[in-house]
């Protein structure tokens, strides 16, 4: 009711502009327009019931309608109506699904983890991939040759050109140049757990992890450079995710509400204040100004000034939110523990009427 009342008051005020000097009227109109847009575009998150208690680890959308969610015990859910309804799909496995990524409408991958107590053989690797070439209707197992049997992979990133990277424990990084048919181990500059990352093209990428780890490559992973962080940060932050809007401007988030920003491609980083002390697990910037981060206790924070200021958004859940995904500016989803899914719809700002 408060929002409705304020918008009506604004409409009334516009009729009074005729009695003001031109310069004052223009300034007042600008302020009122901004006020209405701020009210109407206030981010709105709502909890959605999926009918599952699985721990959800990943979410991916091709567009505002077609998307997937993955989680524990082989949970694979698909939607074709923007998340209004979800259907259980067969992933061809009951193992933990750590991540999902689609390079296009047909080609997608699942990052899978075997339960150590369910291994049939002592030499059976705990990590493998599942691949689809028909939009997720059928999946086949892809084993990564040369991977240590105890290593768990947590994330995978692919490009339309057939390049891909999978990474996880002990600083392990693997790459493919033929859409996942064959994988090669890359030389990693760290032994720390790698939890997140992003590639903006076939060459330039960043991976982040425990021990305040941020590494970067400009040649597809053949060589890596370790980013410089303030001395006080060393080993104090466990980075969990990164988001870049181009090859220079990016953010990394992690434990204790940590947020760091770079404007030189990751060579150096500066701390920003998130305003929260809870762990942050994922981050997504839509452009140089507007960004989101999610984390423990159902936390969602939002910025529209490049991270200088962050505001906490209500989500209706106390459960940790592990991953966030946006399809355009107006639709978003975040998933996490206990089958939790929260969805975001941005309302359009109303036009002013005189």
C-alpha positions as CSV (number, residue, x, y, z in Angstrom):
1,X,0.0,0.0,0.0
2,X,2.9,2.4,0.8
3,X,4.3,2.0,-2.8
4,X,0.9,2.6,-4.3
5,X,0.3,5.7,-2.2
6,X,3.8,7.1,-3.1
7,X,3.2,6.5,-6.8
8,X,-0.1,8.3,-6.7
9,X,1.4,11.2,-4.9
10,X,4.1,11.4,-7.6
11,X,1.4,11.6,-10.3
12,X,-0.3,14.4,-8.4
13,X,3.0,16.3,-8.0
14,X,3.6,16.2,-11.8
15,X,0.4,18.3,-12.3
16,X,1.9,21.0,-10.1
17,X,5.0,21.4,-12.2
18,X,3.2,24.0,-14.3
19,X,3.4,26.5,-11.4
20,X,7.2,26.2,-11.0
21,X,10.1,27.9,-12.8
22,X,11.3,25.8,-15.7
23,X,14.6,24.8,-14.1
24,X,13.0,23.8,-10.9
25,X,10.3,21.9,-12.7
26,X,12.8,19.9,-14.7
27,X,14.8,19.0,-11.6
28,X,11.7,18.0,-9.6
29,X,10.5,15.9,-12.5
30,X,13.9,14.1,-12.7
31,X,13.8,13.3,-9.0
32,X,10.2,12.1,-9.1
33,X,10.9,9.9,-12.1
34,X,13.8,8.3,-10.3
35,X,11.7,7.7,-7.2
36,X,9.0,6.0,-9.1
37,X,11.5,3.8,-11.0
38,X,13.2,2.9,-7.8
39,X,10.0,1.9,-6.2
40,X,8.7,-0.1,-9.1
41,X,12.1,-1.8,-9.8
42,X,12.8,-2.9,-6.2
43,X,14.2,-6.4,-6.6
44,X,11.6,-9.1,-5.6
45,X,12.6,-12.6,-4.7
46,X,10.1,-15.4,-3.9
47,X,10.6,-18.9,-2.6
48,X,9.4,-21.7,-4.9
49,X,8.4,-25.2,-3.9
50,X,9.9,-28.0,-6.0
51,X,8.7,-31.0,-3.9
52,X,12.2,-32.2,-3.3
53,X,14.6,-32.0,-0.3
54,X,17.7,-32.6,-2.4
55,X,20.7,-30.3,-1.9
56,X,20.7,-28.3,-5.1
57,X,24.2,-27.4,-6.3
58,X,23.8,-25.9,-9.8
59,X,21.3,-24.0,-12.0
60,X,21.6,-23.1,-15.7
61,X,19.2,-21.4,-18.1
62,X,19.5,-21.1,-21.9
63,X,17.0,-18.2,-21.9
64,X,14.1,-17.0,-19.7
65,X,12.1,-20.2,-20.3
66,X,14.4,-23.2,-20.6
67,X,16.5,-24.2,-17.6
68,X,17.9,-27.0,-15.4
69,X,18.7,-27.5,-11.8
70,X,21.0,-30.3,-10.4
71,X,21.8,-31.6,-7.0
72,X,22.3,-34.6,-4.7
73,X,21.3,-38.2,-5.5
74,X,21.2,-37.6,-9.3
75,X,18.6,-34.8,-9.0
76,X,18.0,-33.2,-12.5
77,X,15.0,-30.9,-12.9
78,X,14.1,-29.1,-16.1
79,X,11.7,-26.3,-17.0
80,X,10.4,-24.9,-20.2
81,X,8.2,-22.2,-18.7
82,X,10.7,-20.1,-16.8
83,X,10.5,-22.1,-13.6
84,X,6.7,-22.0,-13.1
85,X,6.8,-25.8,-13.3
86,X,9.6,-28.3,-13.1
87,X,9.9,-31.9,-14.3
88,X,12.2,-34.6,-12.9
89,X,14.5,-35.8,-15.6
90,X,16.8,-38.9,-15.7
91,X,20.5,-38.0,-15.6
92,X,21.6,-41.6,-16.1
93,X,23.2,-41.6,-12.6
94,X,22.2,-41.4,-8.9
95,X,25.5,-39.8,-7.9
96,X,25.8,-36.2,-6.7
97,X,25.5,-33.7,-9.6
98,X,27.8,-30.8,-8.7
99,X,27.3,-28.6,-11.7
100,X,25.5,-28.2,-15.1
101,X,26.6,-26.2,-18.1
102,X,25.1,-25.9,-21.6
103,X,27.2,-24.5,-24.5
104,X,24.1,-24.3,-26.7
105,X,20.6,-25.8,-27.0
106,X,21.8,-29.3,-27.6
107,X,25.2,-29.7,-25.9
108,X,25.5,-29.9,-22.1
109,X,27.5,-31.4,-19.3
110,X,27.0,-32.6,-15.8
111,X,29.9,-32.7,-13.2
112,X,29.4,-35.8,-11.1
113,X,30.8,-37.1,-7.8
114,X,30.7,-40.7,-6.7
115,X,30.0,-41.4,-3.1
116,X,33.2,-42.9,-1.6
117,X,31.2,-45.6,0.1
118,X,29.6,-46.7,-3.1
119,X,32.7,-47.2,-5.2
120,X,32.8,-50.7,-6.7
121,X,36.5,-50.7,-7.1
122,X,39.3,-49.1,-5.1
123,X,40.8,-47.6,-8.3
124,X,37.5,-46.2,-9.5
125,X,37.7,-42.3,-9.8
126,X,35.3,-40.3,-7.8
127,X,34.8,-37.6,-10.5
128,X,33.4,-38.0,-14.0
129,X,31.2,-36.1,-16.4
130,X,27.9,-36.8,-18.2
131,X,27.3,-35.3,-21.6
132,X,24.1,-34.7,-23.7
133,X,23.9,-33.9,-27.3
134,X,20.1,-33.7,-27.5
135,X,19.2,-31.0,-25.0
136,X,19.2,-33.1,-21.9
137,X,16.9,-36.0,-23.0
138,X,19.8,-38.5,-22.9
139,X,23.1,-38.5,-21.1
140,X,26.3,-40.6,-21.5
141,X,29.2,-40.9,-19.1
142,X,32.6,-39.3,-20.0
143,X,35.6,-40.4,-17.9
144,X,38.5,-38.1,-17.5
145,X,41.7,-40.0,-18.1
146,X,44.6,-39.4,-15.8
147,X,42.5,-38.0,-12.9
148,X,43.5,-38.9,-9.4
149,X,41.0,-41.4,-8.0
150,X,40.3,-39.3,-4.9
151,X,39.9,-35.9,-6.6
152,X,36.5,-34.4,-6.7
153,X,35.7,-31.9,-9.5
154,X,33.2,-29.2,-8.6
155,X,32.7,-27.0,-11.6
156,X,32.9,-27.0,-15.4
157,X,32.8,-24.2,-18.0
158,X,32.5,-24.6,-21.8
159,X,32.5,-22.4,-24.8
160,X,30.7,-22.7,-28.1
161,X,34.0,-23.4,-29.8
162,X,34.4,-26.7,-28.0
163,X,36.8,-25.5,-25.3
164,X,36.1,-26.5,-21.8
165,X,37.6,-26.6,-18.3
166,X,36.8,-28.7,-15.2
167,X,38.4,-28.0,-11.8
168,X,38.2,-28.8,-8.1
169,X,40.2,-30.3,-5.3
170,X,44.0,-30.0,-4.9
171,X,44.1,-27.3,-7.6
172,X,43.2,-29.8,-10.3
173,X,42.4,-28.3,-13.7
174,X,41.5,-30.2,-16.8
175,X,40.8,-28.9,-20.3
176,X,39.1,-30.2,-23.5
177,X,39.5,-28.9,-27.0
178,X,37.0,-31.2,-28.7
179,X,33.7,-30.6,-26.7
180,X,34.6,-33.1,-23.9
181,X,35.6,-36.1,-25.9
182,X,39.2,-35.9,-24.6
183,X,40.7,-34.2,-21.6
184,X,44.2,-33.0,-20.6
185,X,45.5,-32.1,-17.2
186,X,46.8,-28.5,-17.0
187,X,49.7,-27.4,-14.9
188,X,48.2,-25.6,-11.9
189,X,50.0,-23.0,-9.8
190,X,48.1,-24.0,-6.7
191,X,47.2,-27.0,-4.6
192,X,44.3,-25.2,-3.0
193,X,40.7,-26.3,-3.6
194,X,39.2,-24.4,-6.6
195,X,35.6,-23.6,-6.1
196,X,34.6,-21.2,-8.9
197,X,35.6,-19.4,-12.0
198,X,34.7,-17.9,-15.4
199,X,36.1,-17.7,-18.9
200,X,35.1,-14.8,-21.1
201,X,36.4,-16.5,-24.3
202,X,38.6,-19.5,-25.3
203,X,41.7,-17.8,-23.9
204,X,41.0,-15.6,-20.9
205,X,39.7,-17.0,-17.6
206,X,39.9,-16.8,-13.9
207,X,39.6,-19.5,-11.2
208,X,39.2,-18.9,-7.5
209,X,39.4,-21.0,-4.3
210,X,40.6,-21.6,-0.8
211,X,43.6,-19.9,0.6
212,X,42.7,-16.6,-1.0
213,X,43.4,-18.2,-4.4
214,X,42.8,-16.2,-7.6
215,X,44.6,-17.4,-10.7
216,X,44.3,-16.1,-14.2
217,X,45.2,-17.2,-17.8
218,X,45.3,-15.5,-21.1
219,X,46.1,-18.7,-23.2
220,X,43.3,-21.1,-22.3
221,X,45.1,-22.4,-19.3
222,X,48.5,-23.4,-20.7
223,X,50.0,-20.9,-18.3
224,X,48.6,-19.3,-15.2
225,X,49.4,-16.2,-13.1
226,X,48.6,-15.7,-9.4
227,X,46.8,-12.5,-8.6
228,X,48.2,-10.1,-6.1
229,X,46.0,-9.5,-3.0
230,X,46.6,-7.2,0.0
231,X,48.9,-9.0,2.5
232,X,46.2,-9.0,5.2
233,X,44.0,-11.2,2.9
234,X,46.5,-14.0,2.4
235,X,45.0,-17.3,3.5
236,X,42.2,-15.4,5.3
237,X,39.6,-15.6,2.6
238,X,38.1,-18.7,0.9
239,X,37.0,-17.4,-2.5
240,X,34.0,-19.3,-3.9
241,X,33.0,-17.6,-7.2
242,X,34.0,-14.9,-9.7
243,X,32.1,-12.8,-12.2
244,X,33.6,-10.7,-15.1
245,X,31.8,-8.4,-17.4
246,X,34.8,-8.1,-19.8
247,X,38.5,-9.0,-19.8
248,X,39.3,-6.4,-17.3
249,X,36.5,-5.7,-14.9
250,X,35.5,-8.4,-12.4
251,X,34.5,-9.4,-8.8
252,X,35.3,-12.3,-6.5
253,X,33.3,-13.3,-3.4
254,X,34.0,-15.6,-0.5
255,X,33.9,-16.3,3.2
256,X,32.9,-13.8,5.8
257,X,31.1,-11.6,3.2
258,X,34.3,-10.9,1.3
259,X,34.0,-9.1,-2.0
260,X,37.0,-8.0,-4.1
261,X,37.0,-6.0,-7.4
262,X,39.6,-5.7,-10.2
263,X,39.7,-3.3,-13.1
264,X,43.0,-4.6,-14.7
265,X,42.1,-8.2,-15.5
266,X,42.9,-9.6,-12.1
267,X,46.5,-8.5,-11.7
268,X,45.5,-6.6,-8.5
269,X,42.3,-6.6,-6.4
270,X,40.7,-4.1,-4.1
271,X,38.3,-5.0,-1.2
272,X,34.7,-3.7,-1.2
273,X,32.3,-3.7,1.7
274,X,29.4,-6.1,1.3
275,X,27.8,-5.0,4.5
276,X,27.3,-8.7,5.6
277,X,29.5,-11.1,7.6
278,X,28.0,-14.4,6.2
279,X,29.8,-16.5,3.7
280,X,29.1,-15.7,0.0
281,X,29.0,-18.6,-2.4
282,X,28.2,-17.1,-5.8
283,X,28.2,-13.8,-7.7
284,X,26.8,-12.5,-11.0
285,X,27.3,-9.1,-12.5
286,X,24.9,-8.1,-15.3
287,X,27.1,-5.1,-16.3
288,X,29.7,-2.8,-14.8
289,X,27.2,-1.4,-12.3
290,X,24.5,-4.0,-11.5
291,X,25.4,-7.2,-9.6
292,X,24.1,-9.9,-7.2
293,X,25.7,-12.3,-4.7
294,X,24.2,-15.1,-2.7
295,X,25.3,-17.1,0.3
296,X,24.6,-18.6,3.8
297,X,21.4,-18.0,5.7
298,X,19.5,-17.4,2.5
299,X,21.4,-14.2,1.9
300,X,21.0,-12.3,-1.3
301,X,22.7,-8.9,-1.7
302,X,22.4,-6.4,-4.6
303,X,24.4,-3.5,-6.0
304,X,23.6,-1.0,-8.7
305,X,26.8,1.1,-8.4
306,X,29.5,-1.4,-9.2
307,X,29.8,-2.8,-5.7
308,X,30.4,0.5,-3.8
309,X,27.2,-0.2,-1.9
310,X,25.2,-3.4,-1.3
311,X,21.7,-3.9,0.0
312,X,20.3,-7.1,1.5
313,X,17.2,-8.6,-0.3
314,X,14.5,-10.7,1.4
315,X,14.3,-14.3,0.1
316,X,11.9,-16.0,2.5
317,X,14.4,-18.8,3.3
318,X,17.1,-19.4,6.0
319,X,18.8,-22.1,3.9
320,X,22.2,-21.5,2.2
321,X,22.0,-20.4,-1.4
322,X,24.8,-22.0,-3.4
323,X,24.3,-20.8,-6.9
324,X,22.7,-17.9,-8.8
325,X,21.8,-17.5,-12.5
326,X,20.3,-14.7,-14.5
327,X,18.7,-14.9,-17.9
328,X,18.7,-11.2,-18.9
329,X,18.0,-8.4,-16.4
330,X,14.5,-9.3,-15.4
331,X,14.6,-13.0,-14.5
332,X,16.9,-14.8,-11.9
333,X,17.1,-18.0,-9.9
334,X,19.1,-19.0,-6.9
335,X,19.3,-22.6,-5.5
336,X,20.7,-24.3,-2.4
337,X,20.2,-26.6,0.6
338,X,17.0,-28.5,1.3
339,X,15.5,-28.2,-2.3
340,X,15.5,-24.4,-2.0
341,X,14.8,-22.3,-5.1
342,X,14.1,-18.6,-5.0
343,X,13.1,-16.8,-8.1
344,X,13.4,-13.1,-9.1
345,X,11.2,-11.1,-11.4
346,X,11.9,-7.4,-12.0
347,X,8.8,-5.3,-12.4
348,X,8.8,-2.7,-15.2
349,X,8.7,0.9,-14.1
350,X,5.4,2.6,-14.8
351,X,5.4,5.7,-17.0
352,X,4.4,9.0,-15.5
353,X,1.1,10.5,-16.5
354,X,0.0,14.2,-16.2
